[in-house]
Amino acid sequence: MQLQKLGEVIVERDFVVGKLKSSVSSKSRKELLETGLEISKNTQLKLLSIPKSSIYYKAVVPFSSDTGQEILNVIDKIYTKYPYYGHRRVHKMLGRFGFYHRTKEG
């Protein structure tokens, strides 16, 4: 009797998970995550078919400042003239053009 009930629960769970996957967007499924439950976050992610990496991913914001665009233009000029330069030489050339990289310490 117990095994039959367990089998029914598994079939019902698989049905709900399948319907959830096909009918609800990934963004909406992320909103269903809850903290403080007896079920772990990893299990919730697995049941909702959400990749763990998508929870922690933060999109990179493109350059929006004039300085950022200016740096990209200078890098383009350097690369056009010296396509064989690696990032170290390009970095040095940027310094010669007046773009100095600040380190974390200072």
Secondary structure, 3 states (H helix, E strand, C coil): CHHHHHHHHHHHHHHHHHHHHHHCCHHHHHHCCCCCCCCCHHHHHHHCCCCHHHHHCCCCCCCCCHHHHHHHHHHHHHHHHCCCCCHHHHHHHHHHCCCCCCCCCC
